[in-house]
Amino acid sequence: MKVRGTKLTSDEFHNKVIAVKHAPEIEYDWATGVAISKFLKGLKDGKIIGVYCDSCDRTVTPPRMFCEECFSPMSKYVDLPDTGIINTFSIAYIKTDASRVEKPQLPAVIDIDGTSISPSGFLHLLDEINPDDIKIGMKVKAVWKDAIDRTGAITDIKYFKKMEDA
């Protein structure tokens, strides 16, 4: 049997290679569904969309079709502010390919203002913040790509930065 890939020597495996780059040629389609489609369209328009549950009296984002608390359908979509608070964060000096970086990446879970539960937000990056100054509960605001450059992806928000008045 012929095995595809690049064979590494024992020395390469244990001492030299920390990452292997490969660019597969893959074509795929993914149906986002009703709730996430509205969310992604909102991002393209520069808005964060949530959904409200009548039964539980709560608002969550990203939106979903049913409430995971009471299992009621959720269909009242609401515009939310592009501000929130840091729920948790990390300071990462190593990228996903295991290479080290001088300036750390700052992933954080942002609880979006106007939502009813914590956490109710999403994982995103922080920037324009000194890593030593980041605190749980810090108020942050989204920094958006220019409207012409938005595609309807979570990356339409470039990052979150500390709010000036916080």
CNS distance restraints for C-alpha pairs under 8 A (distance, minus, plus):
assign (resid   8 and name CA) (resid  12 and name CA) 5.77 0.50 0.50
assign (resid   8 and name CA) (resid  13 and name CA) 5.87 0.50 0.50
assign (resid   9 and name CA) (resid  13 and name CA) 6.13 0.50 0.50
assign (resid  10 and name CA) (resid  14 and name CA) 6.12 0.50 0.50
assign (resid  11 and name CA) (resid  15 and name CA) 5.59 0.50 0.50
assign (resid  11 and name CA) (resid  16 and name CA) 6.99 0.50 0.50
assign (resid  12 and name CA) (resid  16 and name CA) 4.72 0.50 0.50
assign (resid  12 and name CA) (resid  17 and name CA) 5.62 0.50 0.50
assign (resid  13 and name CA) (resid  17 and name CA) 5.82 0.50 0.50
assign (resid  18 and name CA) (resid  97 and name CA) 8.00 0.50 0.50
assign (resid  18 and name CA) (resid  98 and name CA) 6.72 0.50 0.50
assign (resid  19 and name CA) (resid  97 and name CA) 5.97 0.50 0.50
assign (resid  19 and name CA) (resid  98 and name CA) 6.73 0.50 0.50
assign (resid  32 and name CA) (resid  36 and name CA) 5.67 0.50 0.50
assign (resid  32 and name CA) (resid  37 and name CA) 5.62 0.50 0.50
assign (resid  33 and name CA) (resid  37 and name CA) 5.82 0.50 0.50
assign (resid  34 and name CA) (resid  38 and name CA) 6.39 0.50 0.50
assign (resid  34 and name CA) (resid  65 and name CA) 7.60 0.50 0.50
assign (resid  35 and name CA) (resid  39 and name CA) 6.43 0.50 0.50
assign (resid  35 and name CA) (resid  63 and name CA) 5.44 0.50 0.50
assign (resid  35 and name CA) (resid  64 and name CA) 5.25 0.50 0.50
assign (resid  35 and name CA) (resid  65 and name CA) 5.96 0.50 0.50
assign (resid  36 and name CA) (resid  40 and name CA) 6.05 0.50 0.50
assign (resid  36 and name CA) (resid  62 and name CA) 7.11 0.50 0.50
assign (resid  36 and name CA) (resid  63 and name CA) 6.35 0.50 0.50
assign (resid  36 and name CA) (resid  64 and name CA) 7.05 0.50 0.50
assign (resid  37 and name CA) (resid  41 and name CA) 6.10 0.50 0.50
assign (resid  38 and name CA) (resid  42 and name CA) 6.09 0.50 0.50
assign (resid  38 and name CA) (resid  49 and name CA) 7.26 0.50 0.50
assign (resid  39 and name CA) (resid  43 and name CA) 6.36 0.50 0.50
assign (resid  39 and name CA) (resid  48 and name CA) 6.81 0.50 0.50
assign (resid  39 and name CA) (resid  49 and name CA) 5.25 0.50 0.50
assign (resid  39 and name CA) (resid  50 and name CA) 7.36 0.50 0.50
assign (resid  39 and name CA) (resid  62 and name CA) 6.66 0.50 0.50
assign (resid  39 and name CA) (resid  63 and name CA) 6.73 0.50 0.50
assign (resid  40 and name CA) (resid  44 and name CA) 6.36 0.50 0.50
assign (resid  40 and name CA) (resid 152 and name CA) 4.71 0.50 0.50
assign (resid  40 and name CA) (resid 153 and name CA) 5.73 0.50 0.50
assign (resid  40 and name CA) (resid 154 and name CA) 7.22 0.50 0.50
assign (resid  41 and name CA) (resid  45 and name CA) 6.38 0.50 0.50
assign (resid  41 and name CA) (resid 152 and name CA) 5.45 0.50 0.50
assign (resid  42 and name CA) (resid  46 and name CA) 6.17 0.50 0.50
assign (resid  42 and name CA) (resid  47 and name CA) 4.80 0.50 0.50
assign (resid  42 and name CA) (resid  48 and name CA) 5.87 0.50 0.50
assign (resid  42 and name CA) (resid  49 and name CA) 5.95 0.50 0.50
assign (resid  42 and name CA) (resid 152 and name CA) 7.38 0.50 0.50
assign (resid  43 and name CA) (resid  47 and name CA) 5.10 0.50 0.50
assign (resid  43 and name CA) (resid  48 and name CA) 5.97 0.50 0.50
assign (resid  43 and name CA) (resid  49 and name CA) 7.81 0.50 0.50
assign (resid  43 and name CA) (resid 150 and name CA) 7.78 0.50 0.50
assign (resid  43 and name CA) (resid 152 and name CA) 5.44 0.50 0.50
assign (resid  43 and name CA) (resid 153 and name CA) 6.54 0.50 0.50
assign (resid  43 and name CA) (resid 154 and name CA) 6.87 0.50 0.50
assign (resid  43 and name CA) (resid 156 and name CA) 6.30 0.50 0.50
assign (resid  43 and name CA) (resid 157 and name CA) 7.60 0.50 0.50
assign (resid  44 and name CA) (resid 147 and name CA) 7.38 0.50 0.50
assign (resid  44 and name CA) (resid 150 and name CA) 5.25 0.50 0.50
assign (resid  44 and name CA) (resid 151 and name CA) 5.64 0.50 0.50
assign (resid  44 and name CA) (resid 152 and name CA) 4.19 0.50 0.50
assign (resid  44 and name CA) (resid 153 and name CA) 7.03 0.50 0.50
assign (resid  44 and name CA) (resid 156 and name CA) 6.69 0.50 0.50
assign (resid  45 and name CA) (resid 147 and name CA) 7.26 0.50 0.50
assign (resid  45 and name CA) (resid 150 and name CA) 7.90 0.50 0.50
assign (resid  45 and name CA) (resid 152 and name CA) 7.90 0.50 0.50
assign (resid  46 and name CA) (resid 144 and name CA) 7.07 0.50 0.50
assign (resid  46 and name CA) (resid 147 and name CA) 7.27 0.50 0.50
assign (resid  46 and name CA) (resid 156 and name CA) 7.77 0.50 0.50
assign (resid  47 and name CA) (resid  79 and name CA) 6.71 0.50 0.50
assign (resid  47 and name CA) (resid  80 and name CA) 7.17 0.50 0.50
assign (resid  47 and name CA) (resid  81 and name CA) 7.51 0.50 0.50
assign (resid  47 and name CA) (resid  82 and name CA) 7.00 0.50 0.50
assign (resid  48 and name CA) (resid  79 and name CA) 6.05 0.50 0.50
assign (resid  48 and name CA) (resid  80 and name CA) 5.38 0.50 0.50
assign (resid  48 and name CA) (resid  81 and name CA) 6.64 0.50 0.50
assign (resid  48 and name CA) (resid  82 and name CA) 6.22 0.50 0.50
assign (resid  49 and name CA) (resid  61 and name CA) 6.70 0.50 0.50
assign (resid  49 and name CA) (resid  62 and name CA) 6.98 0.50 0.50
assign (resid  49 and name CA) (resid  63 and name CA) 7.01 0.50 0.50
assign (resid  49 and name CA) (resid  77 and name CA) 6.70 0.50 0.50
assign (resid  49 and name CA) (resid  78 and name CA) 5.73 0.50 0.50
assign (resid  49 and name CA) (resid  79 and name CA) 4.81 0.50 0.50
assign (resid  49 and name CA) (resid  80 and name CA) 5.76 0.50 0.50
assign (resid  50 and name CA) (resid  59 and name CA) 6.45 0.50 0.50
assign (resid  50 and name CA) (resid  60 and name CA) 5.38 0.50 0.50
assign (resid  50 and name CA) (resid  61 and name CA) 4.42 0.50 0.50
assign (resid  50 and name CA) (resid  62 and name CA) 5.79 0.50 0.50
assign (resid  50 and name CA) (resid  63 and name CA) 4.98 0.50 0.50
assign (resid  50 and name CA) (resid  77 and name CA) 5.70 0.50 0.50
assign (resid  50 and name CA) (resid  78 and name CA) 5.20 0.50 0.50
assign (resid  50 and name CA) (resid  79 and name CA) 6.29 0.50 0.50
assign (resid  50 and name CA) (resid  80 and name CA) 6.43 0.50 0.50
assign (resid  50 and name CA) (resid 115 and name CA) 7.80 0.50 0.50
assign (resid  51 and name CA) (resid  59 and name CA) 5.50 0.50 0.50
assign (resid  51 and name CA) (resid  60 and name CA) 5.61 0.50 0.50
assign (resid  51 and name CA) (resid  61 and name CA) 6.57 0.50 0.50
assign (resid  51 and name CA) (resid  62 and name CA) 7.74 0.50 0.50
assign (resid  51 and name CA) (resid  63 and name CA) 5.06 0.50 0.50
assign (resid  51 and name CA) (resid  64 and name CA) 7.08 0.50 0.50
assign (resid  51 and name CA) (resid  74 and name CA) 6.48 0.50 0.50
assign (resid  51 and name CA) (resid  75 and name CA) 6.54 0.50 0.50
assign (resid  51 and name CA) (resid  76 and name CA) 5.50 0.50 0.50
assign (resid  51 and name CA) (resid  77 and name CA) 4.33 0.50 0.50
assign (resid  51 and name CA) (resid  78 and name CA) 5.68 0.50 0.50
assign (resid  52 and name CA) (resid  57 and name CA) 7.05 0.50 0.50
assign (resid  52 and name CA) (resid  58 and name CA) 5.69 0.50 0.50
assign (resid  52 and name CA) (resid  59 and name CA) 4.31 0.50 0.50
assign (resid  52 and name CA) (resid  60 and name CA) 6.62 0.50 0.50
assign (resid  52 and name CA) (resid  74 and name CA) 6.22 0.50 0.50
assign (resid  52 and name CA) (resid  75 and name CA) 7.05 0.50 0.50
assign (resid  52 and name CA) (resid  76 and name CA) 5.27 0.50 0.50
assign (resid  52 and name CA) (resid  77 and name CA) 6.32 0.50 0.50
assign (resid  52 and name CA) (resid  78 and name CA) 7.06 0.50 0.50
assign (resid  53 and name CA) (resid  57 and name CA) 5.45 0.50 0.50
assign (resid  53 and name CA) (resid  58 and name CA) 5.42 0.50 0.50
assign (resid  53 and name CA) (resid  59 and name CA) 6.34 0.50 0.50
assign (resid  53 and name CA) (resid  67 and name CA) 6.62 0.50 0.50
assign (resid  53 and name CA) (resid  72 and name CA) 7.33 0.50 0.50
assign (resid  53 and name CA) (resid  73 and name CA) 7.49 0.50 0.50
assign (resid  53 and name CA) (resid  74 and name CA) 5.36 0.50 0.50
assign (resid  53 and name CA) (resid  75 and name CA) 7.74 0.50 0.50
assign (resid  53 and name CA) (resid  76 and name CA) 7.34 0.50 0.50
assign (resid  54 and name CA) (resid  58 and name CA) 7.34 0.50 0.50
assign (resid  54 and name CA) (resid  74 and name CA) 7.67 0.50 0.50
assign (resid  55 and name CA) (resid  70 and name CA) 7.26 0.50 0.50
assign (resid  55 and name CA) (resid  72 and name CA) 6.88 0.50 0.50
assign (resid  56 and name CA) (resid  69 and name CA) 7.63 0.50 0.50
assign (resid  56 and name CA) (resid  70 and name CA) 7.05 0.50 0.50
assign (resid  58 and name CA) (resid 115 and name CA) 6.96 0.50 0.50
assign (resid  58 and name CA) (resid 116 and name CA) 5.00 0.50 0.50
assign (resid  58 and name CA) (resid 117 and name CA) 7.24 0.50 0.50
assign (resid  59 and name CA) (resid 114 and name CA) 7.17 0.50 0.50
assign (resid  59 and name CA) (resid 115 and name CA) 4.76 0.50 0.50
assign (resid  59 and name CA) (resid 116 and name CA) 5.23 0.50 0.50
assign (resid  59 and name CA) (resid 117 and name CA) 7.58 0.50 0.50
assign (resid  60 and name CA) (resid 115 and name CA) 5.24 0.50 0.50
assign (resid  60 and name CA) (resid 116 and name CA) 6.62 0.50 0.50
assign (resid  60 and name CA) (resid 117 and name CA) 7.20 0.50 0.50
assign (resid  60 and name CA) (resid 120 and name CA) 5.47 0.50 0.50
assign (resid  60 and name CA) (resid 121 and name CA) 7.40 0.50 0.50
assign (resid  61 and name CA) (resid 112 and name CA) 7.58 0.50 0.50
assign (resid  61 and name CA) (resid 115 and name CA) 7.15 0.50 0.50
assign (resid  61 and name CA) (resid 120 and name CA) 5.65 0.50 0.50
assign (resid  61 and name CA) (resid 121 and name CA) 5.44 0.50 0.50
assign (resid  61 and name CA) (resid 122 and name CA) 7.76 0.50 0.50
assign (resid  62 and name CA) (resid 120 and name CA) 7.58 0.50 0.50
assign (resid  62 and name CA) (resid 121 and name CA) 6.53 0.50 0.50
assign (resid  62 and name CA) (resid 122 and name CA) 7.39 0.50 0.50
assign (resid  63 and name CA) (resid  77 and name CA) 7.75 0.50 0.50
assign (resid  64 and name CA) (resid  74 and name CA) 6.93 0.50 0.50
assign (resid  65 and name CA) (resid  73 and name CA) 5.93 0.50 0.50
assign (resid  65 and name CA) (resid  74 and name CA) 5.22 0.50 0.50
assign (resid  65 and name CA) (resid  75 and name CA) 6.77 0.50 0.50
assign (resid  66 and name CA) (resid  71 and name CA) 5.57 0.50 0.50
assign (resid  66 and name CA) (resid  72 and name CA) 5.46 0.50 0.50
assign (resid  66 and name CA) (resid  73 and name CA) 4.29 0.50 0.50
assign (resid  66 and name CA) (resid  74 and name CA) 4.96 0.50 0.50
assign (resid  67 and name CA) (resid  71 and name CA) 4.66 0.50 0.50
assign (resid  67 and name CA) (resid  72 and name CA) 5.35 0.50 0.50
assign (resid  67 and name CA) (resid  73 and name CA) 6.34 0.50 0.50
assign (resid  67 and name CA) (resid  74 and name CA) 6.29 0.50 0.50
assign (resid  80 and name CA) (resid 112 and name CA) 7.58 0.50 0.50
assign (resid  80 and name CA) (resid 113 and name CA) 6.98 0.50 0.50
assign (resid  80 and name CA) (resid 114 and name CA) 6.07 0.50 0.50
assign (resid  80 and name CA) (resid 115 and name CA) 7.96 0.50 0.50
assign (resid  81 and name CA) (resid 112 and name CA) 7.33 0.50 0.50
assign (resid  81 and name CA) (resid 113 and name CA) 6.23 0.50 0.50
assign (resid  81 and name CA) (resid 114 and name CA) 7.07 0.50 0.50
assign (resid  82 and name CA) (resid 112 and name CA) 7.07 0.50 0.50
assign (resid  82 and name CA) (resid 113 and name CA) 7.56 0.50 0.50
assign (resid  82 and name CA) (resid 141 and name CA) 5.89 0.50 0.50
assign (resid  82 and name CA) (resid 142 and name CA) 5.46 0.50 0.50
assign (resid  83 and name CA) (resid 112 and name CA) 5.90 0.50 0.50
assign (resid  83 and name CA) (resid 113 and name CA) 5.76 0.50 0.50
assign (resid  83 and name CA) (resid 139 and name CA) 7.23 0.50 0.50
assign (resid  83 and name CA) (resid 140 and name CA) 5.63 0.50 0.50
assign (resid  83 and name CA) (resid 141 and name CA) 4.31 0.50 0.50
assign (resid  83 and name CA) (resid 142 and name CA) 6.22 0.50 0.50
assign (resid  84 and name CA) (resid 110 and name CA) 6.00 0.50 0.50
assign (resid  84 and name CA) (resid 111 and name CA) 5.27 0.50 0.50
assign (resid  84 and name CA) (resid 112 and name CA) 4.14 0.50 0.50
assign (resid  84 and name CA) (resid 113 and name CA) 4.66 0.50 0.50
assign (resid  84 and name CA) (resid 139 and name CA) 5.72 0.50 0.50
assign (resid  84 and name CA) (resid 140 and name CA) 5.45 0.50 0.50
assign (resid  84 and name CA) (resid 141 and name CA) 6.52 0.50 0.50
assign (resid  85 and name CA) (resid 110 and name CA) 5.56 0.50 0.50
assign (resid  85 and name CA) (resid 111 and name CA) 5.32 0.50 0.50
assign (resid  85 and name CA) (resid 112 and name CA) 6.68 0.50 0.50
assign (resid  85 and name CA) (resid 113 and name CA) 7.40 0.50 0.50
assign (resid  85 and name CA) (resid 136 and name CA) 7.50 0.50 0.50
assign (resid  85 and name CA) (resid 137 and name CA) 5.16 0.50 0.50
assign (resid  85 and name CA) (resid 138 and name CA) 5.27 0.50 0.50
assign (resid  85 and name CA) (resid 139 and name CA) 4.50 0.50 0.50
assign (resid  85 and name CA) (resid 140 and name CA) 5.75 0.50 0.50
assign (resid  86 and name CA) (resid 108 and name CA) 6.51 0.50 0.50
assign (resid  86 and name CA) (resid 109 and name CA) 6.02 0.50 0.50
assign (resid  86 and name CA) (resid 110 and name CA) 4.79 0.50 0.50
assign (resid  86 and name CA) (resid 111 and name CA) 6.34 0.50 0.50
assign (resid  86 and name CA) (resid 135 and name CA) 7.23 0.50 0.50
assign (resid  86 and name CA) (resid 136 and name CA) 5.15 0.50 0.50
assign (resid  86 and name CA) (resid 137 and name CA) 5.04 0.50 0.50
assign (resid  86 and name CA) (resid 138 and name CA) 5.45 0.50 0.50
assign (resid  86 and name CA) (resid 139 and name CA) 6.73 0.50 0.50
assign (resid  86 and name CA) (resid 140 and name CA) 7.19 0.50 0.50
assign (resid  87 and name CA) (resid 108 and name CA) 7.24 0.50 0.50
assign (resid  87 and name CA) (resid 109 and name CA) 5.40 0.50 0.50
assign (resid  87 and name CA) (resid 110 and name CA) 5.70 0.50 0.50
assign (resid  87 and name CA) (resid 111 and name CA) 6.11 0.50 0.50
assign (resid  87 and name CA) (resid 118 and name CA) 7.85 0.50 0.50
assign (resid  87 and name CA) (resid 119 and name CA) 7.03 0.50 0.50
assign (resid  87 and name CA) (resid 136 and name CA) 5.59 0.50 0.50
assign (resid  87 and name CA) (resid 137 and name CA) 6.20 0.50 0.50
assign (resid  88 and name CA) (resid 108 and name CA) 5.61 0.50 0.50
assign (resid  88 and name CA) (resid 109 and name CA) 5.41 0.50 0.50
assign (resid  88 and name CA) (resid 110 and name CA) 7.58 0.50 0.50
assign (resid  88 and name CA) (resid 136 and name CA) 5.84 0.50 0.50
assign (resid  89 and name CA) (resid 106 and name CA) 6.92 0.50 0.50
assign (resid  89 and name CA) (resid 107 and name CA) 5.69 0.50 0.50
assign (resid  89 and name CA) (resid 108 and name CA) 3.99 0.50 0.50
assign (resid  89 and name CA) (resid 109 and name CA) 6.31 0.50 0.50
assign (resid  89 and name CA) (resid 136 and name CA) 7.54 0.50 0.50
assign (resid  90 and name CA) (resid 106 and name CA) 5.81 0.50 0.50
assign (resid  90 and name CA) (resid 107 and name CA) 5.62 0.50 0.50
assign (resid  90 and name CA) (resid 108 and name CA) 6.39 0.50 0.50
assign (resid  91 and name CA) (resid 104 and name CA) 6.11 0.50 0.50
assign (resid  91 and name CA) (resid 105 and name CA) 6.17 0.50 0.50
assign (resid  91 and name CA) (resid 106 and name CA) 5.06 0.50 0.50
assign (resid  91 and name CA) (resid 107 and name CA) 7.07 0.50 0.50
assign (resid  91 and name CA) (resid 131 and name CA) 6.94 0.50 0.50
assign (resid  92 and name CA) (resid 104 and name CA) 5.16 0.50 0.50
assign (resid  92 and name CA) (resid 105 and name CA) 5.14 0.50 0.50
assign (resid  92 and name CA) (resid 106 and name CA) 6.28 0.50 0.50
assign (resid  92 and name CA) (resid 107 and name CA) 7.77 0.50 0.50
assign (resid  93 and name CA) (resid 100 and name CA) 5.73 0.50 0.50
assign (resid  93 and name CA) (resid 101 and name CA) 5.33 0.50 0.50
assign (resid  93 and name CA) (resid 102 and name CA) 6.88 0.50 0.50
assign (resid  93 and name CA) (resid 103 and name CA) 7.04 0.50 0.50
assign (resid  93 and name CA) (resid 104 and name CA) 4.65 0.50 0.50
assign (resid  93 and name CA) (resid 105 and name CA) 6.61 0.50 0.50
assign (resid  94 and name CA) (resid  98 and name CA) 5.56 0.50 0.50
assign (resid  94 and name CA) (resid  99 and name CA) 5.57 0.50 0.50
assign (resid  94 and name CA) (resid 100 and name CA) 4.49 0.50 0.50
assign (resid  94 and name CA) (resid 101 and name CA) 6.03 0.50 0.50
assign (resid  94 and name CA) (resid 104 and name CA) 7.59 0.50 0.50
assign (resid  95 and name CA) (resid  99 and name CA) 5.50 0.50 0.50
assign (resid  95 and name CA) (resid 100 and name CA) 6.32 0.50 0.50
assign (resid  95 and name CA) (resid 101 and name CA) 7.10 0.50 0.50
assign (resid  95 and name CA) (resid 105 and name CA) 7.86 0.50 0.50
assign (resid 105 and name CA) (resid 125 and name CA) 7.24 0.50 0.50
assign (resid 105 and name CA) (resid 126 and name CA) 7.72 0.50 0.50
assign (resid 106 and name CA) (resid 125 and name CA) 5.43 0.50 0.50
assign (resid 106 and name CA) (resid 126 and name CA) 5.16 0.50 0.50
assign (resid 106 and name CA) (resid 127 and name CA) 6.97 0.50 0.50
assign (resid 106 and name CA) (resid 131 and name CA) 7.58 0.50 0.50
assign (resid 107 and name CA) (resid 123 and name CA) 6.74 0.50 0.50
assign (resid 107 and name CA) (resid 124 and name CA) 5.58 0.50 0.50
assign (resid 107 and name CA) (resid 125 and name CA) 4.38 0.50 0.50
assign (resid 107 and name CA) (resid 126 and name CA) 6.16 0.50 0.50
assign (resid 108 and name CA) (resid 123 and name CA) 5.52 0.50 0.50
assign (resid 108 and name CA) (resid 124 and name CA) 5.55 0.50 0.50
assign (resid 108 and name CA) (resid 125 and name CA) 5.90 0.50 0.50
assign (resid 108 and name CA) (resid 126 and name CA) 6.72 0.50 0.50
assign (resid 109 and name CA) (resid 119 and name CA) 7.92 0.50 0.50
assign (resid 109 and name CA) (resid 121 and name CA) 6.79 0.50 0.50
assign (resid 109 and name CA) (resid 122 and name CA) 5.36 0.50 0.50
assign (resid 109 and name CA) (resid 123 and name CA) 4.32 0.50 0.50
assign (resid 109 and name CA) (resid 124 and name CA) 6.34 0.50 0.50
assign (resid 110 and name CA) (resid 119 and name CA) 7.88 0.50 0.50
assign (resid 110 and name CA) (resid 120 and name CA) 7.82 0.50 0.50
assign (resid 110 and name CA) (resid 121 and name CA) 5.37 0.50 0.50
assign (resid 110 and name CA) (resid 122 and name CA) 5.58 0.50 0.50
assign (resid 110 and name CA) (resid 123 and name CA) 6.32 0.50 0.50
assign (resid 110 and name CA) (resid 124 and name CA) 7.09 0.50 0.50
assign (resid 111 and name CA) (resid 115 and name CA) 7.55 0.50 0.50
assign (resid 111 and name CA) (resid 118 and name CA) 6.46 0.50 0.50
assign (resid 111 and name CA) (resid 119 and name CA) 5.68 0.50 0.50
assign (resid 111 and name CA) (resid 120 and name CA) 5.22 0.50 0.50
assign (resid 111 and name CA) (resid 121 and name CA) 4.46 0.50 0.50
assign (resid 111 and name CA) (resid 122 and name CA) 6.98 0.50 0.50
assign (resid 112 and name CA) (resid 120 and name CA) 6.51 0.50 0.50
assign (resid 112 and name CA) (resid 121 and name CA) 5.26 0.50 0.50
assign (resid 115 and name CA) (resid 120 and name CA) 6.28 0.50 0.50
assign (resid 116 and name CA) (resid 120 and name CA) 7.45 0.50 0.50
assign (resid 124 and name CA) (resid 159 and name CA) 6.60 0.50 0.50
assign (resid 124 and name CA) (resid 160 and name CA) 7.46 0.50 0.50
assign (resid 125 and name CA) (resid 158 and name CA) 7.72 0.50 0.50
assign (resid 125 and name CA) (resid 159 and name CA) 4.98 0.50 0.50
assign (resid 125 and name CA) (resid 160 and name CA) 6.27 0.50 0.50
assign (resid 126 and name CA) (resid 159 and name CA) 5.26 0.50 0.50
assign (resid 126 and name CA) (resid 160 and name CA) 4.75 0.50 0.50
assign (resid 126 and name CA) (resid 161 and name CA) 5.75 0.50 0.50
assign (resid 127 and name CA) (resid 159 and name CA) 6.10 0.50 0.50
assign (resid 127 and name CA) (resid 160 and name CA) 6.23 0.50 0.50
assign (resid 127 and name CA) (resid 161 and name CA) 5.49 0.50 0.50
assign (resid 128 and name CA) (resid 161 and name CA) 5.71 0.50 0.50
assign (resid 128 and name CA) (resid 162 and name CA) 7.38 0.50 0.50
assign (resid 129 and name CA) (resid 133 and name CA) 6.93 0.50 0.50
assign (resid 129 and name CA) (resid 134 and name CA) 7.02 0.50 0.50
assign (resid 129 and name CA) (resid 161 and name CA) 6.42 0.50 0.50
assign (resid 129 and name CA) (resid 162 and name CA) 6.50 0.50 0.50
assign (resid 130 and name CA) (resid 134 and name CA) 6.92 0.50 0.50
assign (resid 134 and name CA) (resid 138 and name CA) 7.03 0.50 0.50
assign (resid 138 and name CA) (resid 162 and name CA) 7.18 0.50 0.50
assign (resid 138 and name CA) (resid 166 and name CA) 7.38 0.50 0.50
assign (resid 139 and name CA) (resid 162 and name CA) 6.05 0.50 0.50
assign (resid 139 and name CA) (resid 163 and name CA) 5.73 0.50 0.50
assign (resid 139 and name CA) (resid 166 and name CA) 5.94 0.50 0.50
assign (resid 140 and name CA) (resid 160 and name CA) 5.88 0.50 0.50
assign (resid 140 and name CA) (resid 161 and name CA) 5.23 0.50 0.50
assign (resid 140 and name CA) (resid 162 and name CA) 4.39 0.50 0.50
assign (resid 140 and name CA) (resid 163 and name CA) 4.91 0.50 0.50
assign (resid 141 and name CA) (resid 160 and name CA) 5.22 0.50 0.50
assign (resid 141 and name CA) (resid 161 and name CA) 5.46 0.50 0.50
assign (resid 141 and name CA) (resid 162 and name CA) 6.35 0.50 0.50
assign (resid 141 and name CA) (resid 163 and name CA) 5.75 0.50 0.50
assign (resid 142 and name CA) (resid 157 and name CA) 6.22 0.50 0.50
assign (resid 142 and name CA) (resid 158 and name CA) 7.50 0.50 0.50
assign (resid 142 and name CA) (resid 159 and name CA) 5.96 0.50 0.50
assign (resid 142 and name CA) (resid 160 and name CA) 4.34 0.50 0.50
assign (resid 142 and name CA) (resid 161 and name CA) 6.50 0.50 0.50
assign (resid 143 and name CA) (resid 157 and name CA) 5.80 0.50 0.50
assign (resid 143 and name CA) (resid 158 and name CA) 5.63 0.50 0.50
assign (resid 143 and name CA) (resid 159 and name CA) 5.46 0.50 0.50
assign (resid 143 and name CA) (resid 160 and name CA) 5.67 0.50 0.50
assign (resid 143 and name CA) (resid 161 and name CA) 6.99 0.50 0.50
assign (resid 144 and name CA) (resid 156 and name CA) 5.95 0.50 0.50
assign (resid 144 and name CA) (resid 157 and name CA) 4.41 0.50 0.50
assign (resid 144 and name CA) (resid 158 and name CA) 5.42 0.50 0.50
assign (resid 144 and name CA) (resid 159 and name CA) 7.35 0.50 0.50
assign (resid 145 and name CA) (resid 149 and name CA) 6.19 0.50 0.50
assign (resid 145 and name CA) (resid 150 and name CA) 6.20 0.50 0.50
assign (resid 145 and name CA) (resid 156 and name CA) 5.48 0.50 0.50
assign (resid 145 and name CA) (resid 157 and name CA) 6.12 0.50 0.50
assign (resid 145 and name CA) (resid 158 and name CA) 5.99 0.50 0.50
assign (resid 146 and name CA) (resid 150 and name CA) 6.66 0.50 0.50
assign (resid 149 and name CA) (resid 156 and name CA) 7.83 0.50 0.50
assign (resid 150 and name CA) (resid 156 and name CA) 5.22 0.50 0.50
assign (resid 151 and name CA) (resid 156 and name CA) 6.73 0.50 0.50
assign (resid 152 and name CA) (resid 156 and name CA) 6.65 0.50 0.50
assign (resid 162 and name CA) (resid 166 and name CA) 7.33 0.50 0.50
